[in-house]
Amino acid sequence: MVHTVLANNLTVADLRRRSGRPPRTFPIDTPLRTLRRQLSRDRWRGRAFVIDGDRHVIGVIEVERLAAWLFPMDAAAQHADGTATLRLNRMSATRVADLVGAAPACVRDQTPVRDLIAILIRERAAEAPVVDEQGRLIGQVDLEQVLSACASPAEGHPP
């Protein structure tokens, strides 16, 4: 099936038509308390895209980076008596801008799925932002959508 998906020249647009999901986004000036509340409510995993006022992707914030802010550990020590001590070193971050990572590789609707897979592997990411001709965020695609396409025949193509 994987060969069929790649051979049929599926594109990012095909994946988004099958099961489009809105991207998780936050403006660069979002307070971290707001981010933390929203993400815990949504049971977030992975990463969210950080956008500017024109919806251009300017970075990502990953759950691991947020966890490091929430639970900073400067040092942990195991003592001979079996007890442990943990020294916390609270980061001074207050806004998404303080934790944002580099902008991810973006794809467009006409990007072939085989190129999307290569990008996800290179970026070590499970999802990629989809942008329009002006570079504005219009959606996202992820590995789950690729795997789903591999498991079912493409529209108009036999299994």
C-alpha positions as CSV (number, residue, x, y, z in Angstrom):
1,M,0.0,0.0,0.0
2,V,2.8,2.4,0.7
3,H,4.1,1.9,-2.8
4,T,0.6,2.6,-4.1
5,V,0.3,5.8,-2.2
6,L,3.6,7.1,-3.5
7,A,3.1,5.8,-7.0
8,N,-0.3,7.5,-7.2
9,N,1.3,10.9,-6.7
10,L,-0.8,11.8,-3.8
11,T,-0.3,15.3,-2.5
12,V,-0.7,17.1,0.7
13,A,-4.1,18.4,-0.6
14,D,-5.2,14.8,-1.0
15,L,-4.4,14.1,2.7
16,R,-6.1,17.2,3.9
17,R,-9.3,16.4,1.9
18,R,-9.4,12.9,3.6
19,S,-9.0,14.1,7.2
20,G,-8.0,17.7,7.6
21,R,-7.2,18.9,11.1
22,P,-6.9,22.5,12.1
23,P,-3.4,23.3,13.2
24,R,-2.7,24.2,16.8
25,T,-1.5,27.8,16.8
26,F,-0.5,30.5,19.2
27,P,0.5,34.1,18.6
28,I,4.0,34.9,19.6
29,D,2.9,37.2,22.5
30,T,0.7,34.5,24.1
31,P,1.3,34.4,27.9
32,L,2.7,31.0,28.9
33,R,-0.1,30.6,31.6
34,T,-2.7,30.8,28.8
35,L,-0.7,28.3,26.7
36,R,-0.4,25.9,29.7
37,R,-4.1,26.1,30.5
38,Q,-5.2,25.5,26.9
39,L,-2.8,22.7,26.3
40,S,-3.6,20.9,29.4
41,R,-7.3,21.2,28.7
42,D,-6.8,19.8,25.2
43,R,-4.4,17.0,26.3
44,W,-1.8,18.3,23.9
45,R,1.1,16.2,22.6
46,G,3.7,17.1,20.0
47,R,4.1,20.7,18.9
48,A,2.1,23.8,18.1
49,F,2.9,26.4,15.5
50,V,3.7,30.0,16.5
51,I,2.3,32.6,14.2
52,D,2.6,36.3,13.6
53,G,-0.4,38.6,13.0
54,D,-0.5,37.6,9.3
55,R,-0.6,33.9,10.1
56,H,3.0,33.3,8.9
57,V,4.6,30.4,10.8
58,I,7.5,31.9,12.7
59,G,8.4,29.0,15.0
60,V,7.2,26.0,16.9
61,I,6.7,25.3,20.6
62,E,7.2,21.6,21.6
63,V,5.6,19.9,24.5
64,E,9.1,18.9,25.8
65,R,10.1,22.6,25.9
66,L,7.0,23.6,27.7
67,A,7.5,20.7,30.2
68,A,11.1,21.9,30.8
69,W,9.6,25.3,31.7
70,L,6.9,23.8,33.9
71,F,9.2,21.4,35.7
72,P,12.7,22.8,35.5
73,M,15.3,20.6,37.0
74,D,18.8,21.9,37.6
75,A,20.0,18.8,39.3
76,A,18.7,15.6,40.8
77,A,20.7,13.7,43.3
78,Q,20.2,10.2,44.7
79,H,21.6,9.8,48.2
80,A,23.0,6.6,49.8
81,D,20.0,6.3,52.1
82,G,17.7,6.1,49.1
83,T,16.3,9.6,49.3
84,A,16.5,12.0,46.4
85,T,16.7,15.7,46.2
86,L,15.7,17.8,43.3
87,R,16.7,21.4,42.9
88,L,14.4,23.5,40.8
89,N,15.6,26.4,38.7
90,R,12.6,28.2,37.4
91,M,13.1,29.7,34.0
92,S,12.2,33.4,33.6
93,A,10.0,32.8,30.5
94,T,6.6,34.5,30.5
95,R,5.5,34.4,26.9
96,V,5.5,32.0,24.0
97,A,8.3,34.1,22.4
98,D,10.6,33.0,25.3
99,L,10.2,29.3,24.4
100,V,9.7,29.3,20.6
101,G,11.9,27.2,18.6
102,A,13.0,27.7,15.0
103,A,10.4,27.8,12.2
104,P,9.7,24.4,10.8
105,A,9.8,23.4,7.2
106,C,6.4,24.2,5.7
107,V,4.7,22.4,2.8
108,R,2.1,23.5,0.3
109,D,-1.0,21.7,-0.9
110,Q,0.7,20.6,-4.1
111,T,3.6,19.0,-2.2
112,P,3.8,15.3,-3.1
113,V,3.4,12.9,-0.1
114,R,6.8,11.4,-0.8
115,D,8.4,14.8,-0.3
116,L,6.3,15.3,2.8
117,I,7.6,12.1,4.3
118,A,11.2,13.1,3.6
119,I,10.6,16.5,5.3
120,L,9.0,14.9,8.3
121,I,11.9,12.4,8.6
122,R,14.5,15.2,8.2
123,E,12.8,17.4,10.7
124,R,12.1,14.5,13.1
125,A,8.6,15.8,13.3
126,A,5.2,14.1,13.3
127,E,3.4,17.0,11.6
128,A,4.1,19.9,9.2
129,P,2.4,23.2,8.7
130,V,0.7,23.7,5.3
131,V,0.9,27.3,3.9
132,D,-0.6,29.1,1.0
133,E,1.2,31.0,-1.8
134,Q,1.8,34.0,0.6
135,G,3.2,31.7,3.3
136,R,0.1,32.0,5.5
137,L,-0.8,28.9,7.6
138,I,-3.9,27.2,6.2
139,G,-3.6,23.7,7.8
140,Q,-1.4,20.9,8.9
141,V,-0.6,17.3,7.8
142,D,0.8,14.6,10.0
143,L,2.1,11.1,9.9
144,E,-1.2,9.7,11.0
145,Q,-2.8,11.0,7.8
146,V,0.0,9.5,5.7
147,L,-0.4,6.1,7.5
148,S,-4.2,6.3,6.9
149,A,-3.7,7.0,3.2
150,C,-1.4,3.9,3.1
151,A,-4.0,1.8,4.7
152,S,-6.9,2.7,2.4
153,P,-7.0,3.1,-1.3
154,A,-6.8,6.6,-2.8
155,E,-9.9,8.2,-4.2
156,G,-10.3,7.1,-7.8
157,H,-7.6,4.5,-7.4
158,P,-8.1,0.8,-6.8
159,P,-6.7,-0.8,-3.7
